[in-house]
Amino acid sequence: MAPVSDEAKKPGDTRNLGVKDRPYDALLVVSFGGPEGRDDVMPFLENVVRGKRVPRERLLEVAEHYYHFDGVSPINEQNRALIAELKKVLAEASLDFPIYWGNRNWKPSIEEALVQMRADGVRRALAFVTSAYSSYSGCRQYRENIEVARDRVGDNAPEVDKLRVFFNHPGFIEPMIERTQAALDEIPAERRASARIAFTAHSIPDSMAANCNYQKQLEEACRLVAEGVGNDRFQLVYQSRSGPPQVPWLEPDILEHMKALSVIGIDDLVIVPIGFISDHMEVLWDLDNEAKELADELGMNVIRAGTVGTHKKFVNMIRELIEERVGRSERRRSLGTLGASHDVCPVDCCKYEPRRPGPPKSAEAKPE
C-alpha cells in the first residue's frame, strides 16, 4: 500500500475552519434516497427523472427491479445504520454534533431536514454526501440540491458546507482492501493466483466524465485496493448505464467484461463495487442478480465483495473529516499520489450540461 500523507492546513486558511462567529453546529447526511414500499416506487422514480423526457415504459421496467424486493430499496436502512454508528463515534470523540438526514429523491428530503434544523436552532452545518468521488451526479448536483432546498426554506435556512470527497482516504481504502481480500479468500487456494478482479462503478456520460476527476479518482482507488491485496490482474469496469444509446457513457460494462474474460478462459472473478459505499439497489440488482445470472450461463465462479457499509474505520473516517473542518485536527489523510481533495469546490467544479440529441429512451441514472 502507498504511504499515508498527512497534509496540514495552511495557517490562516479559514475556509477549512469553523468561522469564529458562526461555528459548525450539526451534520447533515445527504444521500440519494429510495422507496420503502411498493406504493412508493413510481413516485420515487418520477422524482428521479423529473425534468427529463423519459418514456413511461422505461420507468415501469426499472420499477420491476424494486418490485423484485417488494418495493423496498435497502439504501434508507443502510443510511439509518450508518447514522446510528456515527452518533456513537461522535459521542466518543466528544463532538456535540446532532445528525440530520436528507435525500435527493425521497423522504426524508433535504428540504425537510433543513426545516427541522432551522427549528432546532442550527445555523451552520457540515454535509456528508454518500459518494466517495467527484462528479456532477456524485458531488456538484448534491450541492445544488442543498442550495435549492435552502432557497425554499427561506429566512434563516442553515448554511451547509460539504465535506471533501474521500476516494483515497485510508478509512475508505483499507476497509475495501479487507472486503476484497475476504472475497478472494472464498476462491480455492490453488486457483486464487489466477483469479481476476473487476472493480465496478456507476457509469456516467462521457461528457460528464470530461469535466470532473471521477475516472482518475476511481483508477486511483482501484490501484490502491489491488496493491493492498497483492493482485495486479484487475480492471475498472462500469455498471448501471442508462440514457439514450447514441450518447456515449464510460465503458467497458461489467457484463461485457465478464463475457470477454470467459472467452480467454478465466474461471474465477471477484467483483468489487468500489464506486459504492453500501449494498443498495444497483449493487443488488446489477451485480447480485444480472451479473450472477450471466456468471451461471458462462460457468464462471463469481464472488461479489462487500461495500464499506458501517465498517468501523469508515465511520471513523467521517469523524476525521469533521475534525478537519472544525479545526480539531491538522491532518488531512490520503493514500497514493493524488493527495487530499479540496474542501471548497471551485466555481466550475464538475460542471455538466447534459446533451439532449433527441427523445431519450431511458433516464440518465445517477450514482447513489
ChimeraX attribute file (.defattr): number of C-alpha atoms within 10 A of each C-alpha:
attribute: neighborCount
match mode: 1-to-1
recipient: residues
	/A:1	16
	/A:2	12
	/A:3	10
	/A:4	16
	/A:5	17
	/A:6	14
	/A:7	13
	/A:8	12
	/A:9	18
	/A:10	9
	/A:11	6
	/A:12	8
	/A:13	8
	/A:14	14
	/A:15	12
	/A:16	18
	/A:17	18
	/A:18	19
	/A:19	13
	/A:20	8
	/A:21	6
	/A:22	11
	/A:23	13
	/A:24	22
	/A:25	19
	/A:26	22
	/A:27	24
	/A:28	23
	/A:29	22
	/A:30	26
	/A:31	25
	/A:32	23
	/A:33	23
	/A:34	28
	/A:35	23
	/A:36	21
	/A:37	14
	/A:38	15
	/A:39	13
	/A:40	15
	/A:41	24
	/A:42	17
	/A:43	12
	/A:44	19
	/A:45	19
	/A:46	15
	/A:47	12
	/A:48	20
	/A:49	17
	/A:50	12
	/A:51	8
	/A:52	14
	/A:53	14
	/A:54	19
	/A:55	13
	/A:56	11
	/A:57	11
	/A:58	12
	/A:59	17
	/A:60	13
	/A:61	11
	/A:62	15
	/A:63	17
	/A:64	13
	/A:65	20
	/A:66	24
	/A:67	15
	/A:68	11
	/A:69	16
	/A:70	15
	/A:71	20
	/A:72	21
	/A:73	23
	/A:74	19
	/A:75	21
	/A:76	21
	/A:77	14
	/A:78	17
	/A:79	21
	/A:80	13
	/A:81	13
	/A:82	18
	/A:83	18
	/A:84	13
	/A:85	16
	/A:86	21
	/A:87	18
	/A:88	12
	/A:89	17
	/A:90	20
	/A:91	12
	/A:92	10
	/A:93	12
	/A:94	9
	/A:95	16
	/A:96	13
	/A:97	17
	/A:98	16
	/A:99	20
	/A:100	20
	/A:101	21
	/A:102	23
	/A:103	23
	/A:104	22
	/A:105	21
	/A:106	21
	/A:107	19
	/A:108	18
	/A:109	19
	/A:110	26
	/A:111	23
	/A:112	16
	/A:113	21
	/A:114	28
	/A:115	20
	/A:116	13
	/A:117	22
	/A:118	17
	/A:119	12
	/A:120	10
	/A:121	13
	/A:122	20
	/A:123	18
	/A:124	21
	/A:125	25
	/A:126	23
	/A:127	24
	/A:128	21
	/A:129	23
	/A:130	21
	/A:131	23
	/A:132	24
	/A:133	27
	/A:134	25
	/A:135	25
	/A:136	24
	/A:137	22
	/A:138	22
	/A:139	22
	/A:140	20
	/A:141	17
	/A:142	23
	/A:143	20
	/A:144	12
	/A:145	15
	/A:146	24
	/A:147	17
	/A:148	14
	/A:149	20
	/A:150	20
	/A:151	11
	/A:152	13
	/A:153	16
	/A:154	11
	/A:155	9
	/A:156	14
	/A:157	23
	/A:158	21
	/A:159	17
	/A:160	20
	/A:161	20
	/A:162	23
	/A:163	21
	/A:164	23
	/A:165	22
	/A:166	24
	/A:167	26
	/A:168	28
	/A:169	24
	/A:170	21
	/A:171	23
	/A:172	27
	/A:173	25
	/A:174	21
	/A:175	21
	/A:176	30
	/A:177	23
	/A:178	18
	/A:179	21
	/A:180	27
	/A:181	19
	/A:182	16
	/A:183	20
	/A:184	26
	/A:185	12
	/A:186	12
	/A:187	18
	/A:188	11
	/A:189	10
	/A:190	7
	/A:191	11
	/A:192	15
	/A:193	14
	/A:194	14
	/A:195	19
	/A:196	21
	/A:197	26
	/A:198	22
	/A:199	26
	/A:200	25
	/A:201	24
	/A:202	22
	/A:203	24
	/A:204	27
	/A:205	19
	/A:206	13
	/A:207	16
	/A:208	21
	/A:209	21
	/A:210	14
	/A:211	16
	/A:212	20
	/A:213	16
	/A:214	22
	/A:215	19
	/A:216	14
	/A:217	19
	/A:218	23
	/A:219	16
	/A:220	17
	/A:221	27
	/A:222	27
	/A:223	20
	/A:224	22
	/A:225	27
	/A:226	22
	/A:227	14
	/A:228	18
	/A:229	17
	/A:230	13
	/A:231	18
	/A:232	12
	/A:233	12
	/A:234	17
	/A:235	19
	/A:236	24
	/A:237	24
	/A:238	24
	/A:239	23
	/A:240	20
	/A:241	21
	/A:242	19
	/A:243	17
	/A:244	18
	/A:245	11
	/A:246	10
	/A:247	15
	/A:248	13
	/A:249	20
	/A:250	19
	/A:251	17
	/A:252	16
	/A:253	19
	/A:254	24
	/A:255	19
	/A:256	14
	/A:257	16
	/A:258	22
	/A:259	17
	/A:260	12
	/A:261	17
	/A:262	17
	/A:263	9
	/A:264	8
	/A:265	10
	/A:266	17
	/A:267	17
	/A:268	23
	/A:269	25
	/A:270	22
	/A:271	27
	/A:272	28
	/A:273	28
	/A:274	28
	/A:275	25
	/A:276	23
	/A:277	21
	/A:278	23
	/A:279	19
	/A:280	20
	/A:281	19
	/A:282	22
	/A:283	25
	/A:284	16
	/A:285	18
	/A:286	17
	/A:287	24
	/A:288	17
	/A:289	14
	/A:290	14
	/A:291	20
	/A:292	19
	/A:293	13
	/A:294	17
	/A:295	21
	/A:296	11
	/A:297	10
	/A:298	15
	/A:299	13
	/A:300	19
	/A:301	15
	/A:302	25
	/A:303	23
	/A:304	22
	/A:305	22
	/A:306	22
	/A:307	23
	/A:308	25
	/A:309	19
	/A:310	20
	/A:311	18
	/A:312	14
	/A:313	16
	/A:314	23
	/A:315	22
	/A:316	19
	/A:317	19
	/A:318	19
	/A:319	17
	/A:320	18
	/A:321	22
	/A:322	24
	/A:323	18
	/A:324	23
	/A:325	24
	/A:326	18
	/A:327	15
	/A:328	13
	/A:329	14
	/A:330	16
	/A:331	16
	/A:332	20
	/A:333	22
	/A:334	24
	/A:335	23
	/A:336	18
	/A:337	12
	/A:338	11
	/A:339	16
	/A:340	20
	/A:341	19
	/A:342	11
	/A:343	16
	/A:344	13
	/A:345	14
	/A:346	9
	/A:347	7
	/A:348	10
	/A:349	16
	/A:350	22
	/A:351	18
	/A:352	18
	/A:353	8
	/A:354	11
	/A:355	10
	/A:356	11
	/A:357	9
	/A:358	9
	/A:359	11
	/A:360	18
	/A:361	17
	/A:362	22
	/A:363	21
	/A:364	21
	/A:365	17
	/A:366	19
	/A:367	21
	/A:368	22
